[in-house]
Structure formats: C-alpha cells, structure tokens
Amino acid sequence: MPRMVESPTRFRFTQKVLEALPPHDPDSRSAQHEVSDTECIGLRLNTSKSGRKWWFLRARWRGGKKAFLLGEFSPSMGLKQARERAWEVKAMLSRGEDPTATKTQQDEVPTFSAFAEQYLENAKARVRRLDVIISRLNTGALPHFKDVRIDAITTRHVQQFHTKMREKVSPTTANHHLVLIRAMLNWAVRVELIEKNPCRGVKKFQEPTGRDRYLSNDEVKRFFAALEKCANVPVVSGLRLLVFSGLRSREVFDLRFQDIDVETHSIRLVKTKSGKARRVNLSSAAWAEIERMQALRRGDHPFVFPGRAPNTPVMQPHNAFRGILKEAKISDFRIHDLRHTFASHMAQSGATLLEISRSLGHASQTMSLRYSHLSDSGLRERAEQAALHLTGESDEAPRT
C-alpha cells in the first residue's frame, strides 16, 4: 500500500500537535479548518473560529460519502479514544450497520437472511411456485447478501450482484434473479422496513429472442420409440401428454384426478402461468394418457402422475427425460420444447394463430406469432389464388 503523502492538513496525528492547533482564522470564508490523520484513514479534526474542536470520520456509506460525528475534542475524547471510536464505526459500516441509528432502530431492520424468511412466509399465500423462489434465493441473492442489513443494500450493491450472476448464468436467468430481489425489496418498502428500493435504476440484460426448437417428424418417431423403452410409467405418460396437448410441464405433472372431466374429455387447470384457471379439451391421443393413468391409480392417490413419495406428484421428470433424449439421439432439447413441438405441428397442420393461442393458453396472439412461418405454405397457396384472380386465369370469377 503506498504511503500517505503528508501536508499541513494531512499528517500523522499526535495528541500534542492537536492540542496546539489554534482557532480557525476568523477572516476565512470557511467556517472551520479540517485536518486529516494518515494513520486512521478518514479520521478528521475540525477546528472552529471560536477554537472548539470536533472529531469526524469521513467514509462511504450507502453509495455516497458521509461524515460521522465522533465527539468533541476533550480530555475524555482525545486522540486515542477518537481512533478507537473511528475503527468501531468503520467496523459497523463494513457490516452494513448505521452508526447513527439507535440500537432499537438497528434491531428493527433485519439482515437479508432474516428478511428472506419473513418474505417467504408472506409469499406462501400469493405465489404459485414457492419452490422456484426458494431455489432462486439459495443460488443467488441469499448467499450474496446473507448477513447484510437490508437498509444497507445500495443500488451499486444490486448492480454488482446482477453482474456477478451474469458471469455464472444466462442473461435471462440473471434477470430472473434481479426481478426476485426487486420484488422482495418492494415488499420491504411497503411494510416500511426501508424507504426506497435500491433496485431502481438497475437495468436488465438484453435477452435473446424466443427459443424456436421443436421436434421434426423424424425426431418425433425416435422420441416415441425411446419412450417405449423407459420404465418410469408416470413420467412417460406425462411426457406423451405434453406432446399431445402443448401444456406446461407442471400443468401436467401437478394434475389431480379431481380436475378431470370424464364426460367432456377435458381437464381444468387451477394453477396457470397467468394465474387464471382454464379448461382444456384434450385430443383422443392425449385423453388416452389420462385413461392409462386412471387404470394404474393406486387407491385414492390425488395426482394423475404420482411421485415416489406418498401423495405427491412427479417432481423431477428431467432425469428420466435426459435418458430418453440420449436413447433417441436428440440434442439441444428441453421439456418445455415439447410445448413448442405441439404448437409447431398445429401450425403445420393448418391451425390459425388464434387456435394455437387458445390451445396454449396465451393471453394474446402475440406469443403465437413465432409459429406463423410454419404455415407459410398455406399463405402461399392463398397468394397464388389471389394472383390467378387478378390475372383472370382463375376458374372462379372474382368477387365484387
């Protein structure tokens, strides 16, 4: 570390020199004269025009610079005591504690770890996938901010966390972590634990465009053949239902027998991404998987696709899914891509964007536009018909 350069206003303090400092020049434009200690960095002594002297510590706090008053220069607050107090304040700042707050105020503001417990308890009744939030916390914000008081988290801290996550995960996943901590600290503002959310001003990373991976006709055949070789019946049947319905993974594997309508061959989805329940009419191939699991139902088990633990659904179909992909020699494919596969083959079969949108449960047709290019052949045929009408070569007379 380079040695601090000394000057008339910056030097190694001694009790004798400080006691001999004269009052500040009464004709000076400044109200006081300040000197800095080179041994305890940040420690200052200010001398007023009347001759009174005050100890201060200048340090960075919550993204800015701040001066902390340590006390008046006196026999009971000499150089030794001032340096001890300065180091104490520095230690508090490093722990994210506010030296100016009373002990009662400090006790009221929790560390991020304690706050996370409060947030999760409150979130139980509001969120659909609490397990996803817990997993995201454990792999992101919790280890990063664990022992930091939430009122000590600054915008700069959040930006550093966001950047650090980007070094380990994709831009999209890093943004998910940012969204979570922003939601948590918004709640902290609402319950008056902090005054403002430090996430404000932290921008998301640019995310790649929507993934467009689906199984080709040949891959579909290999995928179904690999499914036949897998011994995990609930997972196999659930995956087949995903292919034939375009539902999301948890919409299928969390399905309960009470949500099945045998008369209409439909299911009612209670928990959806939009938060709104909806009814889905199933094709004969999709309904066959429901009947298959009905025949294999064990007693009054509530879930259509039972997990290994009592009264639980399949929780981790990914392990079996990876083995199936390996058997089928299919790469760069995820369970969610089965949803794209269903929608893509619907488009190629002549379905309209409105029909695809309603089948997938999209809030608008915008999300379904990614499949529009797959129905280009139909559009091309219509364009050819229009051209024939325009040139008078069509057998049909143009409409007037």
N, C-alpha and C positions, 0 to 999 in steps of 0.2 A: 504494500500500500504506500503511495507516495506521501512524503512528509508534508504536513500542512505548512504553507508559507505564512510566516508571521508578519504583522504590520502593526501600526499604532492602535488599530481597532480589532486586531485578531492576534492573540498571543496565549501562551500557557498561563492560566490564572494562578495567582498566589494570593493568599489572604492579605499580606502586607500591601501589595500593589493595589488591590481593590479598595482597601480601606483609605488609601491615599488619593483615590480619584476625586478630583474637585467637582463642584456642581457644574452642570451644563451651562455653556455660555448664554447669558440672558439675552444677548442680541441675536442669537441664532434663529433662523427661520424654523428649525425643527424644535419640537417640544422636549426632546430628550436625546441623550447621547448613548449609543449602544456599543458594547464591546463583546467579542466572541471568544470562547475558550477553545483552544486547539487540542486539549486533552479529552474533554467530553463534548463531542461534536453536537452542535445545536444549542448548547448552554449559552445564554446571554445574560448580561447585566446591564440594565438601563439606568442612567442617572438623570434625574430631572433638574430643572433650573433652580429648584429650591434645595437641592442636594440629597433628596431621598433616592434610594437605590432599590431596584426591584429585579428579582430573578425571573427569567423566562426560559422556556425550551421551545425552540422552533423546529417543527417536524412536519412531515407529510402525513395527512390524515384524511381518509375518505376521498382520495383523488385530488386533494388540494393541499395548500400549505396553511399551517395554523400555529399560533403562538400560545403556549400553555403557561399560565401564571403559576410560578412555584412558591412565591412568597417574597416578603420584603427582606432586604439585606439587614441582618442584625446579629447580635452575639449568639442567638439561638438558631439562626439560619445563615451560618457562614458558608464558606466555600465547600467544606467537607459535606455538610448537610445538603447543600444545593446539588452537588454532584450525585449524591445518593438518591435524592428525590428525582433528579433528571433520569438516571438509569432506571428507576422504578417506573416512571411514566413511559419511557421507551419500551420497557418490557410489556406494559399494558397495551400499548399501541400495536406491538407485534402480535399480541393475542387477539386483536380486534376489539379491545375494551376501550371505552371512552373514559379518560381520566377525569373529565369534568362532571360525569354523571354520579349521582349518589349511589350507594350500594343497593338501595331498594330499586332504583331505576335500572341498574345493571342486572339485578336478579330477574326483572320482569321481561327482559329481552333475551330469548333463548339462543343457543347455538344452532347452527343449521341442522345438526343431527337431531336435537330435541324438537326443533320446529318441524322437521320432516315427519316425526311421529304424530304430532298434532295434525298436520295436513292430511296424512293418510287416514287418520281416524275420522276426520271430517269428510274425506272424499269417498268413503265407503258407500254412502247413500247416493252419490252423484255420478260416479264414473262407471263405465261398463266393464273395463278390463283393469282392475286394480293390480293384477299380477304384472301387467305390462309396465305400469307406472313404477312398481317396486323394483322390477328388473332394471328399468332405465335409471332409476335413482342409484341403485347399487353399483352400476357400471359407469356412472358419470358424476353427477353433482355431489352425491353423498361423500365419496372418498376425497373429492377435491375441496369441499367447503366444510367438512365434518365438524371441526372444533371452532369455526369462525362464527361470531355472533352475527345474526342476520342484519343488524343495523350497521355492521362494519363492512358489508359487501358493497363494493363500488361498481360503477359501470366498467371501469378498467378491469376489475377482477372478473366480471362476467365475460368481457371480450377475450381475456386470456383463456378462460375456461372453454369458450366456444372454439377458439383457435386450436387449443390442445386436443379437443375432441376430434377436430377435422384431421389432425395428424394420425389418428387411430382408426377412424371410421369414414364412411362416405359423407359427402356434403348433406345429403338428405337426412341421414341418421344424426349428424351433428346438429342440424336444425331441429330435429325432434327433441334433443336434449335441451336446446335453448328454449323451445316452446314450453317444456315442462317447468323449468326453473322460473320462467316468466309467469306462468300460471300460479305457481306456488307463492311467489313474492307479490303478485297481485292480491292474493288472498291475505297475505301478511299486511298489506296496506288497508284492506277492508276491515280487518279486525284491529287496526291501529297499533300494530307492533312496530311498523316502520312508517315513515312519512311519504316516501315515494319509491317507486320500483326502479332499481338500478339497471334493469334490463332495457329500459327505454333508450333508444338510440343505437342499440346493438343490432346490426342488420344480419339477416340470414345469408348463408352462402347460396350462390346460384346453383340450382339443382338441375340435373339432366332431364331431358324430356321423358315423357312416359315410356315405360318399357313395353316393347311390342313383340314379345316372344310367345309363340303358341306352337302346338304340335302339328306337324304336317300329317297328311294322310298315312304315309309310311310310318311315321313315329307313333301315331295313334295305334296302329296294328301292333307294333313292338311293345308299346306301353301296356296294352290289354293282355298281351301274351305274358309279359313279366308279372302282371297282377295275378294271373292264374297260378304262378309258382310261389307266391308269398303265402305263408301260413297264418298270418295275422288277419283273421277274417274281418273284425270290425274296421281296421284301417283300410283294407282292400275295398270293402263295400262302401266306406265313406269316400274314398278317392274316386270310385266309379260314379257315385252320386255327384261329386264335384264336377266331373267331366260332363255329365248329362244335364246339369242344372245351372252351372255358372255361379253357384253360391260361393260365399266366402268360407274359408276353412272352418272358422269357429261357428259360423251359422249352421254348418253341417254337424260337426263333432259335438256341439252343445245341444243338439236337437233332442227334445224329450218326447216320449210317446204321447203325452197329453196334448202336444201341439200338432198331432197328425189327424187329418180328417179323412177317414176311410171312404166315405161316400163320394167325396169330390176328388179324391186322389190329390190332395193339396196339403201343404203344411203352413203353419202360422209361425213366422219368425218374430219372437218377442224382443230380442236384443239385436239391433242392427247398427250399422255404422252411423246412420242418420239419427238414430235414437227413436225412430218411429216404427212401430210394428207393421208388418205387411204380410199378405198371403201370397204364396207361390204355388201355382199349378204345375204339377210335375208330368213329364212325358212318361210313356209306358216303361221305357228303359230305366228312368230314374225311380219310378214307383216300384219297380221290381227289386231294387235295393232295400227299400223300406220293408217290403213283404219278406225279403230274405232275413232281415234282422228281427222282424216280428216273430218269425218261426224259431229263431235262436234265442229269444228273450228268456232270461233267467229269472223266474219268479216275477216279482213286481219291480224289477230294476227300472229306474226312471228314465235312463238315457238310451236312445236308439243305438248308439255306438259306444258300448260300455268299455270303461278302462279296466285296468287290472285291480285297482283298489275298489273296495265295496262302494256302491252308489256314486261312482264317479264316471265321467266320460273319458274318451281317449284324449289324453293331454299332449302327448308328444308323438304325432304321426310322422315326424320328419325322419326319425331313424329308419323306419321301415321304408319310407319314401325314397331315401337315398339308395337303399339296396335295390329297390325296384328300378330306379333310373340306371343303376350300374348294370343290372341284368338286361335292360332294354337298350343299352348303349346310347343313352340320351344325356347330353351335357348342357350346361348353362340353362337349367330349368328349375323353377321353384313351384311349390304347391299353388301359390296364387296364380301362376301362369295357366293352371287348369281352367281358371275363370276366363282368361283371355282366349283359351282354346275353344271353349264353348261359344263365346261371343263371335269369334272369328269364323267358326264354321256356320254359325247362324247367318252371318253376313254373306258368306259364300253360297248359302242355300237360298238367298233372295229375301231375307228378312229386312225390313226397313229399320232405320236408325231409331224410330220411335219404339218399335217392337223390341229391339235389342236393349234400349234404355229401360223399358219397363221390366223386361226379364231380369236384368241385372240389378234393378232397384236403384238406378241412378236418379239423383234429384233433378237433373236436367239432361238434355240430349248432348250437351257439350262433351261429356265424358265418353260418349259413344262414338264421337267423330273419328277416333283413331282407327275404327274398323271400316270407315267409309270406302277406303281404297280397295277393300276386298270385294266390293260389289260393283267395281268399275265395269265388269263385263256386261252387267245388266244396263248400266247407264250408256254404255257404248251402243248396245242394241237399240235403245230408245233414240240415241242421237242419229243412228243410221236411218231409223224410221222417219225422223223429222226431216232429214235431208232428202229422202225419197219423196216426201210430200212437197217439199219446196221445189224440187225439180220436175214434179209431175210424173215421176216414174212409179209412184205407188199405185197399187191396185185399189186402195181405198181413197175416196175423194176427201180432200182436206175439209176440216170443219170450218164453218163460217160463223 
